[in-house]
């Protein structure tokens, strides 16, 4: 289980952040600032996932 979490924790973080943004959006009671910060959070986490996957791909190619 720990190996799974260490390998896919960044994807789980994306799902968690996107899910919380979706729940707050579809609940009908949201503030514009919270949506803006939510989108910034999703984009930030998405960029981190991209960098992690790019680094892992580089490691696999070198090995």
C-alpha positions in Angstrom: 0.0 0.0 0.0 2.8 2.4 0.8 4.5 1.7 -2.5 1.3 2.5 -4.3 0.9 5.8 -2.3 4.5 6.8 -3.0 4.1 6.1 -6.7 0.7 7.7 -7.3 0.4 10.3 -4.5 0.6 13.2 -7.0 -2.4 11.8 -9.0 -4.4 11.4 -5.8 -3.7 15.0 -4.9 -5.0 16.1 -8.3 -8.2 14.2 -7.8 -8.6 15.6 -4.3 -8.1 19.2 -5.3 -10.3 18.9 -8.4 -12.9 17.1 -6.5 -13.1 19.7 -3.8 -13.3 22.4 -6.5 -16.1 20.5 -8.2 -18.1 20.0 -5.0 -17.8 23.7 -4.1 -18.8 24.7 -7.6 -21.9 22.4 -7.9 -23.1 23.1 -4.4 -24.5 26.4 -5.7 -23.1 28.5 -2.8 -19.7 29.7 -3.9 -17.8 32.9 -3.9 -15.9 34.2 -6.9 -12.7 34.4 -5.0 -12.9 30.8 -3.9 -13.4 29.6 -7.5 -10.5 31.7 -8.7 -8.2 30.3 -6.0 -9.5 26.8 -6.7 -8.7 27.1 -10.4 -5.2 28.4 -9.5 -4.8 25.4 -7.1 -5.8 22.9 -9.8 -3.5 24.5 -12.3 -0.6 24.5 -9.8 -1.1 20.9 -8.8 -1.5 20.0 -12.5 1.9 21.6 -13.2 3.5 19.7 -10.3 2.1 16.5 -11.7 3.5 17.3 -15.1 6.9 18.0 -13.7 6.9 14.8 -11.6 5.9 12.7 -14.6 8.5 14.4 -16.9 11.2 13.7 -14.4 10.2 10.1 -14.0 10.2 9.7 -17.8 13.7 11.1 -17.9 14.9 8.7 -15.3 13.4 5.7 -17.2 15.0 6.8 -20.4 18.5 7.2 -18.7 18.2 3.8 -16.9 
